[in-house]
Amino acid sequence: MSTGMQPYDAYRNWSGGRISDQYWRSRYYFLASRGYTLRDHFRPERESSGDTDPVCDFRQRPYLDAPDGIDARSEDGSFVVVRRMETTSQELALLLRFSQPSMRSNPWNHCTPIHTTFDDPDDPFATFVVTPLLCPSEEVRFRNVDDIFNFIANILEGVAFFHAHGISHVIPAPSELPFPLGFDIAKVVDWGTVDPTFLSLSAKYVTDIWMHSEFRVYFAHLHHCKVEHPNAAVAPQAEQTDKPSPHDAQCAEGSTPMSMSLGGPATMTQDMKQDVVAVSARFIRRFRKRNEIALYFLTDFEEMLETQDPPDAVTALRKWRKLQYSLTWIKRRFWPVR
């Protein structure tokens, strides 16, 4: 029985539940043999401290976690997440598909990349999936208005990419699951000041992490998404490989960069519409309320997205970039935000 010291579990609605500490202890040496070392807490000879839930000690889980994953140090010293997934799961099929070179070359593909996969020798129905360890987007501080515009643009790019491939419900409702959005922690954290083994659900970062134009947003998992088209998870398609500059000023005149020719879905399903609405409700509105002076002008954009018939994500992105470049350079770069 839990002693009440556990933090609130935002993933209480995750189908399949959390994987226990005991399971990760049983796989500790196998994962080490594959080059991935878990925290000392998961050594088989270690026992639970007794003051936390015996099934899952939240303090020993990555801050931006998935209930089926655990953080680990690889042989080269980098930090990753190892997920234990059902071999036949829809999510694994999607992650593998979007990690193919033809898919990864698309600049709008914000699906977390897979480093490698390998089987569990003791369970023929399980596959271990290794991905980057992500830094939660909430932990990154934004320097200016441009940072916020570029962050939201990354999200809209990802939503547009998934919709174009028949995938919807990529942004779950707050009552269902947290929105698993983050940055590759290897790109944003100074390991001289932060030890990721202390980055858990009950511990905050001990250093400021400032947004940078090269930070790339990733959707941490696709556990909750829906496949609108039957072949979406099994039939890879060629992608546009021309990578436009995200700061291309021609967006200001309303022209279309090469990758925007990807286009929106032929039919916007209700879940696709809800994804677009959620970008505004869960992100744009939050930034505006925190920066009512600097971002007062976003109210009209919110109203455009938060309707029963919102534009598709590609159209929303085009209008978002046009709005961004309608601002003066001084306002975009020097108006303080938080």
C-alpha positions in Angstrom: 0.0 0.0 0.0 1.2 3.5 -0.8 2.2 5.6 2.2 0.9 8.8 0.6 4.3 10.1 -0.3 3.9 9.4 -4.0 3.2 12.4 -6.3 0.0 12.6 -8.3 0.2 10.2 -11.2 -0.8 12.1 -14.3 -0.6 8.9 -16.3 -3.3 7.1 -14.3 -5.3 6.6 -17.6 -2.4 5.0 -19.4 -3.7 1.6 -20.7 -1.6 -1.2 -19.4 -0.6 0.6 -16.3 2.9 1.3 -15.0 5.8 -1.2 -15.2 6.9 -2.0 -11.7 10.4 -1.4 -10.2 10.7 -5.2 -9.8 10.4 -5.7 -13.5 13.2 -3.3 -14.2 15.3 -5.0 -11.5 14.7 -8.3 -13.3 16.0 -6.8 -16.6 18.9 -4.8 -15.1 21.8 -7.0 -16.1 20.2 -7.9 -19.5 19.9 -4.2 -20.4 23.5 -3.7 -19.1 24.7 -6.4 -21.5 23.1 -4.4 -24.3 24.9 -1.3 -23.2 22.2 0.5 -21.1 22.8 1.0 -17.4 19.8 1.8 -15.2 20.0 3.7 -11.9 21.4 1.9 -8.9 17.9 1.8 -7.5 17.1 -0.9 -10.0 20.0 -3.2 -9.2 18.5 -6.7 -8.3 20.3 -6.6 -4.9 18.6 -3.3 -4.0 15.3 -3.4 -2.1 12.6 -0.7 -2.0 13.2 1.9 0.7 9.9 1.0 2.3 8.5 4.5 2.4 7.2 4.5 -1.2 4.8 2.5 -3.3 6.4 -0.9 -3.8 5.2 -1.1 -7.3 6.7 2.0 -8.7 8.9 4.6 -6.9 8.1 7.8 -8.9 11.3 9.4 -7.6 13.3 7.0 -9.6 11.5 7.7 -12.9 12.5 10.2 -15.6 10.8 13.6 -15.2 9.0 13.4 -18.6 8.3 9.7 -18.5 6.1 7.1 -20.1 4.8 4.5 -17.7 6.4 1.7 -19.8 9.9 3.4 -19.9 12.9 4.0 -17.7 16.0 6.3 -18.1 19.4 4.7 -18.7 23.0 5.7 -19.5 24.4 4.3 -22.7 27.9 3.2 -23.3 28.9 6.5 -24.8 27.8 8.3 -21.6 24.6 9.8 -23.1 21.2 9.4 -21.4 18.3 7.6 -23.1 14.9 6.2 -22.4 14.3 2.4 -22.6 10.7 1.5 -23.2 9.2 -2.0 -22.9 6.5 -2.2 -25.6 4.2 -4.8 -26.9 5.8 -6.1 -30.1 2.5 -6.0 -32.0 1.3 -2.6 -30.7 0.1 0.1 -32.9 2.3 2.6 -31.3 5.5 0.6 -32.0 4.5 0.2 -35.6 4.1 4.0 -35.9 7.3 4.8 -34.1 9.2 2.4 -36.4 7.6 3.8 -39.5 8.3 7.4 -38.6 11.9 6.6 -37.7 12.8 5.4 -41.2 15.3 7.6 -43.1 12.7 8.6 -45.6 10.5 9.9 -42.8 13.2 11.4 -40.6 14.3 13.6 -43.5 11.1 15.5 -43.4 11.6 18.6 -41.2 8.0 18.4 -40.0 8.5 14.9 -38.5 8.6 15.7 -34.8 8.0 12.1 -33.7 10.7 11.0 -31.2 13.3 9.1 -33.1 14.2 5.5 -32.3 17.9 4.8 -31.6 17.5 1.0 -31.6 15.2 -1.9 -30.7 15.9 -5.4 -29.4 13.9 -8.3 -28.2 13.3 -9.4 -24.6 14.7 -13.0 -24.5 12.3 -13.9 -21.7 9.2 -12.5 -23.3 8.5 -13.1 -27.0 5.7 -10.5 -26.9 7.9 -7.6 -25.7 10.3 -5.3 -27.6 12.7 -2.8 -25.9 12.7 0.5 -27.7 15.5 3.1 -27.1 14.8 6.8 -27.6 16.3 10.1 -26.5 15.7 11.2 -23.0 13.5 14.3 -23.2 13.6 17.5 -21.2 10.0 18.7 -20.5 9.1 21.8 -22.5 7.8 23.3 -19.2 11.4 23.4 -17.9 12.7 25.6 -20.8 12.7 29.4 -20.4 11.7 31.5 -23.4 13.9 34.5 -24.2 11.6 36.5 -26.5 8.5 36.5 -28.7 10.3 34.7 -31.5 11.0 31.8 -29.2 7.3 31.3 -28.4 6.4 31.6 -32.1 9.0 29.0 -33.1 7.9 26.7 -30.3 4.3 26.7 -31.4 5.3 26.4 -35.0 7.2 23.2 -34.1 4.0 21.8 -32.6 1.9 22.7 -35.6 4.4 21.2 -37.9 4.2 17.9 -36.0 0.4 17.9 -36.0 0.3 18.6 -39.7 2.8 15.8 -40.4 0.8 13.3 -38.4 -2.5 14.4 -40.0 -1.0 14.0 -43.4 -0.3 10.4 -42.6 -3.7 9.7 -41.2 -2.8 9.9 -37.5 -5.0 12.0 -35.2 -5.6 12.6 -31.5 -1.9 13.3 -31.1 -2.6 15.9 -28.4 -4.7 14.1 -25.7 -7.2 16.0 -23.6 -5.7 17.0 -20.2 -8.1 14.6 -18.4 -6.7 11.7 -20.4 -2.9 12.0 -20.5 -0.3 14.8 -20.2 0.9 16.1 -23.6 4.3 14.4 -23.9 6.3 17.2 -25.4 10.0 17.8 -24.9 13.4 18.5 -26.2 16.3 16.0 -26.6 18.0 16.5 -23.2 21.4 15.9 -24.7 21.0 19.2 -26.7 19.7 21.4 -23.9 21.3 20.4 -20.5 24.8 21.1 -19.3 25.8 17.9 -17.7 28.4 19.7 -15.7 25.6 21.2 -13.6 22.8 18.7 -13.9 22.7 14.9 -13.2 19.6 13.5 -15.0 19.3 10.7 -12.5 17.9 13.3 -10.2 15.4 14.5 -12.8 12.3 12.7 -11.6 8.7 13.5 -11.1 9.5 14.9 -7.7 12.7 16.8 -8.5 13.2 19.9 -10.6 16.2 21.0 -12.6 18.8 22.9 -10.7 19.8 25.2 -13.6 18.1 27.5 -16.0 17.5 26.1 -19.5 17.0 28.8 -22.0 15.3 28.3 -25.3 17.4 28.2 -28.4 16.4 28.4 -32.1 18.1 25.0 -32.7 16.0 23.2 -30.0 13.7 20.7 -31.8 10.4 19.8 -30.2 9.5 16.0 -30.1 6.3 14.2 -29.4 7.5 11.7 -26.7 5.1 8.9 -27.5 2.0 8.1 -29.6 0.3 5.9 -27.1 -3.0 7.7 -27.2 -3.3 8.5 -31.0 -5.8 7.2 -33.5 -5.1 5.8 -36.9 -7.7 7.3 -39.2 -6.6 5.2 -42.3 -6.1 1.4 -42.1 -2.7 1.4 -43.9 -1.3 4.4 -42.1 0.9 2.3 -39.8 2.3 -0.1 -42.3 2.8 1.6 -45.7 5.7 4.1 -45.6 5.5 6.9 -48.1 8.1 9.2 -49.7 8.4 12.6 -48.0 9.4 16.0 -49.2 13.1 16.3 -48.3 13.7 20.0 -49.1 14.1 21.7 -45.8 13.0 25.4 -45.7 14.4 27.8 -43.2 11.9 28.2 -40.3 12.6 31.9 -40.4 12.0 32.3 -44.1 10.6 35.9 -44.4 8.6 34.9 -47.5 6.1 33.4 -45.0 5.3 37.0 -44.1 3.9 37.6 -47.6 1.8 34.4 -47.3 3.7 32.3 -49.8 4.2 28.6 -49.2 7.6 27.1 -48.3 8.4 23.8 -50.0 7.5 21.5 -47.1 4.1 23.3 -46.8 3.2 21.7 -50.1 2.6 18.5 -47.9 -0.9 19.9 -47.5 -3.6 19.1 -45.0 -5.6 15.9 -44.9 -8.3 15.4 -47.6 -10.9 15.3 -44.8 -10.5 16.8 -41.3 -11.9 14.3 -38.9 -13.3 15.4 -35.5 -10.1 14.2 -33.7 -7.9 16.2 -36.2 -10.0 19.3 -35.5 -9.6 18.7 -31.8 -5.8 18.5 -32.2 -5.8 22.0 -33.8 -8.1 23.4 -31.2 -5.8 21.9 -28.5 -2.7 23.7 -29.8 -4.5 26.9 -29.0 -6.2 25.9 -25.8 -3.2 24.1 -24.3 -0.3 26.3 -25.5 -1.2 29.6 -27.3 -3.7 30.6 -24.7 -1.3 29.7 -21.9 1.5 31.9 -23.3 -0.9 34.8 -23.9 -2.2 34.8 -20.4 1.3 34.7 -19.0 2.3 37.6 -21.3 -0.8 39.7 -21.6 1.2 42.8 -22.7 3.6 41.2 -25.1 1.2 38.8 -26.7 -2.2 40.6 -26.4 -2.6 40.3 -30.2 -3.0 36.5 -30.1 -6.6 36.6 -29.0 -7.9 36.7 -32.6 -5.7 33.8 -33.5 -7.0 31.8 -30.6 -10.6 32.5 -31.7 -9.8 31.3 -35.2 -8.6 28.0 -34.0 -11.0 27.3 -31.1 -14.1 26.9 -33.2 -16.1 23.9 -34.3 -14.6 24.1 -37.8 -10.9 25.1 -37.3 -8.5 25.3 -40.2 -6.2 22.3 -40.9 -2.8 22.4 -39.2 -1.0 23.4 -42.4 -3.2 26.4 -42.9 -2.9 27.3 -39.2 0.9 27.1 -39.5 1.0 29.4 -42.5 -1.2 32.0 -40.8 0.9 31.6 -37.6 4.1 32.4 -39.5 2.5 35.2 -41.3 1.5 36.7 -38.0 5.0 36.2 -36.6 6.7 38.1 -39.5 4.1 40.9 -39.4 5.7 42.0 -36.1 8.7 44.2 -36.1 12.1 42.7 -35.6 12.5 44.6 -32.3 9.3 43.3 -30.9 10.1 39.7 -31.9 13.5 39.8 -30.4 13.5 42.2 -27.5 10.1 42.2 -25.9 10.5 40.1 -22.7 8.3 37.1 -22.1 7.9 34.4 -19.5 
